[in-house]
């Protein structure tokens, strides 16, 4: 959902740049939106405490306790809330930005340079959207598969080890989006890359200053005797 917020913010920063209402209230909107995202994330994870537990037959495996109608409804709800809606929002707003960038000509900029910057920007947006969709769908596909088959993970493990491994590693694929996206932004976005360099330079300078302050002279026994 944070990626949705970034996509919407980029849309107003690129396409609706002259909308003063958003520019004046941007910080408040982002803070409130981020708090809402945290609350929704926490509340949506609470049912997992009652849905997932240690399997009695295999104590190493965390499994669904039972695939009931209520659990099925919860999985459908989570899939719509955290996959379908974000995928639509990210794809829609990034597509609008791409269309705007292709038709927009920045004054005082050469055609070749303008086309190069546009292609990099479009490639960055497309990479972010594709990475999100491809890296998050395995987990939600696993949820829907469990709901349709009405089988717990221990049952899938016994019947088909390949499907079990796909389901087991689907969560890692989904969590990888939080690691991949920052590097995508740094690679394609010049402004972000410059800000990251500034932050790293500041960290390096502060660490060097702290090291120079921590240099303590070592006193030998002779020095101590002469001073005493």
QUIZIDA-V547558 format. One record per residue. N is the residue number from 1. RES is the residue in one letter. SS is DSSP state (alpha for helix, beta for strand, coil for the rest). PSI is psi in whole degrees, -180 to 180 (* if undefined). OMEGA is omega in degrees with one decimal (none if undefined). Layout:
n=N res=RES ss=SS psi=PSI omega=OMEGA
n=N res=RES ss=SS psi=PSI omega=OMEGA
This chain:
n=1 res=X ss=coil psi=-26 omega=174.5
n=2 res=X ss=alpha psi=-35 omega=177.5
n=3 res=X ss=alpha psi=-32 omega=174.3
n=4 res=X ss=alpha psi=-43 omega=178.9
n=5 res=X ss=alpha psi=-40 omega=177.3
n=6 res=X ss=alpha psi=-42 omega=179.9
n=7 res=X ss=alpha psi=-43 omega=179.3
n=8 res=X ss=alpha psi=-42 omega=179.2
n=9 res=X ss=alpha psi=-39 omega=177.7
n=10 res=X ss=alpha psi=-35 omega=178.1
n=11 res=X ss=alpha psi=-46 omega=179.1
n=12 res=X ss=alpha psi=-27 omega=179.6
n=13 res=X ss=alpha psi=-25 omega=-176.4
n=14 res=X ss=alpha psi=-49 omega=-173.4
n=15 res=X ss=coil psi=-48 omega=-177.2
n=16 res=X ss=coil psi=50 omega=-173.7
n=17 res=X ss=coil psi=-24 omega=-176.8
n=18 res=X ss=coil psi=6 omega=178.9
n=19 res=X ss=coil psi=101 omega=-173.2
n=20 res=X ss=alpha psi=-31 omega=-177.8
n=21 res=X ss=alpha psi=-43 omega=179.9
n=22 res=X ss=alpha psi=-39 omega=-178.1
n=23 res=X ss=alpha psi=-37 omega=-179.7
n=24 res=X ss=alpha psi=-30 omega=-175.5
n=25 res=X ss=coil psi=19 omega=-174.0
n=26 res=X ss=alpha psi=-49 omega=-177.1
n=27 res=X ss=alpha psi=-43 omega=179.8
n=28 res=X ss=alpha psi=-41 omega=179.8
n=29 res=X ss=alpha psi=-44 omega=-179.0
n=30 res=X ss=alpha psi=-40 omega=-179.9
n=31 res=X ss=alpha psi=-47 omega=179.6
n=32 res=X ss=alpha psi=-42 omega=180.0
n=33 res=X ss=alpha psi=-41 omega=179.8
n=34 res=X ss=alpha psi=-40 omega=177.8
n=35 res=X ss=alpha psi=-42 omega=178.1
n=36 res=X ss=alpha psi=-40 omega=178.9
n=37 res=X ss=alpha psi=-43 omega=177.8
n=38 res=X ss=alpha psi=-46 omega=-178.0
n=39 res=X ss=alpha psi=-45 omega=179.5
n=40 res=X ss=alpha psi=-41 omega=179.0
n=41 res=X ss=alpha psi=-42 omega=-179.9
n=42 res=X ss=alpha psi=-47 omega=-177.7
n=43 res=X ss=alpha psi=-36 omega=-178.7
n=44 res=X ss=alpha psi=-21 omega=179.2
n=45 res=X ss=alpha psi=-15 omega=-178.5
n=46 res=X ss=alpha psi=-43 omega=179.4
n=47 res=X ss=coil psi=-22 omega=179.9
n=48 res=X ss=alpha psi=-24 omega=178.1
n=49 res=X ss=alpha psi=-34 omega=-177.2
n=50 res=X ss=alpha psi=-13 omega=-176.5
n=51 res=X ss=alpha psi=-39 omega=-174.6
n=52 res=X ss=beta psi=138 omega=177.5
n=53 res=X ss=beta psi=-179 omega=179.1
n=54 res=X ss=beta psi=132 omega=178.6
n=55 res=X ss=coil psi=130 omega=-178.9
n=56 res=X ss=coil psi=-31 omega=-179.5
n=57 res=X ss=coil psi=-26 omega=178.2
n=58 res=X ss=coil psi=96 omega=-172.9
n=59 res=X ss=coil psi=-13 omega=177.8
n=60 res=X ss=coil psi=-22 omega=-173.3
n=61 res=X ss=coil psi=126 omega=169.5
n=62 res=X ss=beta psi=127 omega=-172.1
n=63 res=X ss=beta psi=167 omega=173.2
n=64 res=X ss=beta psi=132 omega=-178.0
n=65 res=X ss=coil psi=-40 omega=178.0
n=66 res=X ss=coil psi=143 omega=179.7
n=67 res=X ss=coil psi=84 omega=-179.7
n=68 res=X ss=coil psi=179 omega=177.3
n=69 res=X ss=alpha psi=-37 omega=178.2
n=70 res=X ss=alpha psi=-41 omega=176.8
n=71 res=X ss=alpha psi=-40 omega=177.9
n=72 res=X ss=alpha psi=-44 omega=177.4
n=73 res=X ss=alpha psi=-41 omega=179.6
n=74 res=X ss=alpha psi=-43 omega=179.4
n=75 res=X ss=alpha psi=-41 omega=176.2
n=76 res=X ss=alpha psi=-42 omega=-179.8
n=77 res=X ss=alpha psi=-45 omega=179.6
n=78 res=X ss=alpha psi=-40 omega=179.7
n=79 res=X ss=alpha psi=-43 omega=179.1
n=80 res=X ss=alpha psi=-43 omega=-174.4
n=81 res=X ss=alpha psi=-41 omega=-172.0
n=82 res=X ss=alpha psi=-4 omega=178.6
n=83 res=X ss=alpha psi=-57 omega=-174.4
n=84 res=X ss=alpha psi=-52 omega=-179.5
n=85 res=X ss=alpha psi=-49 omega=177.2
n=86 res=X ss=alpha psi=-39 omega=179.3
n=87 res=X ss=alpha psi=-41 omega=178.9
n=88 res=X ss=alpha psi=-45 omega=-178.5
n=89 res=X ss=alpha psi=-48 omega=-179.0
n=90 res=X ss=alpha psi=-46 omega=-179.3
n=91 res=X ss=alpha psi=-42 omega=-177.6
n=92 res=X ss=alpha psi=-53 omega=-175.1
n=93 res=X ss=alpha psi=-38 omega=177.0
n=94 res=X ss=alpha psi=-34 omega=176.8
n=95 res=X ss=alpha psi=-40 omega=176.9
n=96 res=X ss=alpha psi=-39 omega=178.4
n=97 res=X ss=alpha psi=-41 omega=179.7
n=98 res=X ss=alpha psi=-44 omega=178.3
n=99 res=X ss=alpha psi=-42 omega=179.3
n=100 res=X ss=alpha psi=-42 omega=-178.3
n=101 res=X ss=alpha psi=-35 omega=-179.7
n=102 res=X ss=alpha psi=-32 omega=-178.0
n=103 res=X ss=alpha psi=-8 omega=-176.4
n=104 res=X ss=coil psi=135 omega=177.5
n=105 res=X ss=coil psi=118 omega=-178.9
n=106 res=X ss=coil psi=129 omega=-178.5
n=107 res=X ss=coil psi=140 omega=176.0
n=108 res=X ss=coil psi=15 omega=-179.9
n=109 res=X ss=coil psi=139 omega=-179.7
n=110 res=X ss=coil psi=152 omega=-177.0
n=111 res=X ss=alpha psi=-45 omega=-178.6
n=112 res=X ss=alpha psi=-44 omega=179.0
n=113 res=X ss=alpha psi=-39 omega=179.5
n=114 res=X ss=alpha psi=-43 omega=179.6
n=115 res=X ss=alpha psi=-37 omega=178.9
n=116 res=X ss=alpha psi=-45 omega=179.1
n=117 res=X ss=alpha psi=-39 omega=179.4
n=118 res=X ss=alpha psi=-43 omega=-179.2
n=119 res=X ss=alpha psi=-39 omega=177.3
n=120 res=X ss=alpha psi=-42 omega=-178.8
n=121 res=X ss=alpha psi=-44 omega=178.6
n=122 res=X ss=alpha psi=-41 omega=179.5
n=123 res=X ss=alpha psi=-38 omega=178.9
n=124 res=X ss=alpha psi=-46 omega=-179.7
n=125 res=X ss=alpha psi=-43 omega=179.9
n=126 res=X ss=alpha psi=-39 omega=179.8
n=127 res=X ss=alpha psi=-41 omega=179.8
n=128 res=X ss=alpha psi=-46 omega=-179.2
n=129 res=X ss=alpha psi=-44 omega=-178.4
n=130 res=X ss=alpha psi=-41 omega=179.3
n=131 res=X ss=alpha psi=-41 omega=179.4
n=132 res=X ss=alpha psi=-47 omega=-176.2
n=133 res=X ss=alpha psi=-45 omega=-175.4
n=134 res=X ss=alpha psi=-33 omega=-175.9
n=135 res=X ss=alpha psi=-18 omega=-178.6
n=136 res=X ss=alpha psi=-19 omega=-175.2
n=137 res=X ss=alpha psi=-31 omega=-178.3
n=138 res=X ss=alpha psi=-42 omega=-179.1
n=139 res=X ss=alpha psi=-45 omega=-178.7
n=140 res=X ss=alpha psi=-31 omega=173.7
n=141 res=X ss=alpha psi=-36 omega=176.4
n=142 res=X ss=alpha psi=-42 omega=178.2
n=143 res=X ss=alpha psi=-48 omega=-179.1
n=144 res=X ss=alpha psi=-37 omega=177.9
n=145 res=X ss=alpha psi=-40 omega=177.5
n=146 res=X ss=alpha psi=-41 omega=-179.9
n=147 res=X ss=alpha psi=-45 omega=-177.0
n=148 res=X ss=alpha psi=-45 omega=-177.0
n=149 res=X ss=alpha psi=-19 omega=-177.3
n=150 res=X ss=coil psi=37 omega=-178.5
n=151 res=X ss=coil psi=138 omega=174.9
n=152 res=X ss=coil psi=170 omega=-176.4
n=153 res=X ss=alpha psi=-36 omega=-179.7
n=154 res=X ss=alpha psi=-33 omega=177.7
n=155 res=X ss=alpha psi=-39 omega=177.5
n=156 res=X ss=alpha psi=-38 omega=179.1
n=157 res=X ss=alpha psi=-39 omega=-179.2
n=158 res=X ss=alpha psi=-33 omega=-175.0
n=159 res=X ss=alpha psi=-39 omega=-176.4
n=160 res=X ss=coil psi=106 omega=-177.0
n=161 res=X ss=alpha psi=-29 omega=179.8
n=162 res=X ss=alpha psi=-47 omega=178.0
n=163 res=X ss=alpha psi=-35 omega=178.7
n=164 res=X ss=alpha psi=-43 omega=178.7
n=165 res=X ss=alpha psi=-38 omega=176.5
n=166 res=X ss=alpha psi=-43 omega=178.2
n=167 res=X ss=alpha psi=-37 omega=-177.0
n=168 res=X ss=alpha psi=-43 omega=-177.1
n=169 res=X ss=alpha psi=-1 omega=179.3
n=170 res=X ss=alpha psi=-35 omega=178.8
n=171 res=X ss=alpha psi=-38 omega=177.0
n=172 res=X ss=alpha psi=-39 omega=178.5
n=173 res=X ss=alpha psi=-38 omega=179.4
n=174 res=X ss=alpha psi=-42 omega=-179.6
n=175 res=X ss=alpha psi=-20 omega=-178.8
n=176 res=X ss=coil psi=-18 omega=-178.6
n=177 res=X ss=alpha psi=-32 omega=179.1
n=178 res=X ss=alpha psi=-21 omega=178.5
n=179 res=X ss=alpha psi=-36 omega=-174.6
n=180 res=X ss=alpha psi=-43 omega=-172.2
n=181 res=X ss=alpha psi=-43 omega=178.2
n=182 res=X ss=alpha psi=-38 omega=178.4
n=183 res=X ss=alpha psi=-33 omega=176.1
n=184 res=X ss=alpha psi=-45 omega=178.0
n=185 res=X ss=alpha psi=-44 omega=-179.7
n=186 res=X ss=alpha psi=-37 omega=-176.8
n=187 res=X ss=alpha psi=-42 omega=-172.2
n=188 res=X ss=alpha psi=-27 omega=-174.7
n=189 res=X ss=coil psi=116 omega=-177.9
n=190 res=X ss=alpha psi=-41 omega=-178.8
n=191 res=X ss=alpha psi=-45 omega=178.7
n=192 res=X ss=alpha psi=-40 omega=179.4
n=193 res=X ss=alpha psi=-40 omega=178.0
n=194 res=X ss=alpha psi=-40 omega=178.5
n=195 res=X ss=alpha psi=-39 omega=178.2
n=196 res=X ss=alpha psi=-41 omega=177.8
n=197 res=X ss=alpha psi=-41 omega=178.6
n=198 res=X ss=alpha psi=-43 omega=179.8
n=199 res=X ss=alpha psi=-44 omega=179.8
n=200 res=X ss=alpha psi=-38 omega=177.6
n=201 res=X ss=alpha psi=-40 omega=178.4
n=202 res=X ss=alpha psi=-41 omega=177.8
n=203 res=X ss=alpha psi=-41 omega=-179.5
n=204 res=X ss=alpha psi=-42 omega=179.3
n=205 res=X ss=alpha psi=-44 omega=-179.7
n=206 res=X ss=alpha psi=-37 omega=178.1
n=207 res=X ss=alpha psi=-38 omega=177.5
n=208 res=X ss=alpha psi=-41 omega=178.2
n=209 res=X ss=alpha psi=-42 omega=179.9
n=210 res=X ss=alpha psi=-35 omega=178.2
n=211 res=X ss=alpha psi=-39 omega=178.9
n=212 res=X ss=alpha psi=-33 omega=178.9
n=213 res=X ss=alpha psi=-27 omega=-177.4
n=214 res=X ss=coil psi=0 omega=179.0
n=215 res=X ss=coil psi=113 omega=-178.3
n=216 res=X ss=coil psi=129 omega=179.9
n=217 res=X ss=coil psi=137 omega=-179.5
n=218 res=X ss=coil psi=123 omega=-179.4
n=219 res=X ss=coil psi=133 omega=176.1
n=220 res=X ss=coil psi=176 omega=179.5
n=221 res=X ss=alpha psi=-39 omega=-179.7
n=222 res=X ss=alpha psi=-42 omega=178.9
n=223 res=X ss=alpha psi=-40 omega=-179.8
n=224 res=X ss=alpha psi=-40 omega=179.6
n=225 res=X ss=alpha psi=-40 omega=179.4
n=226 res=X ss=alpha psi=-37 omega=-179.4
n=227 res=X ss=alpha psi=-34 omega=178.5
n=228 res=X ss=coil psi=* omega=none
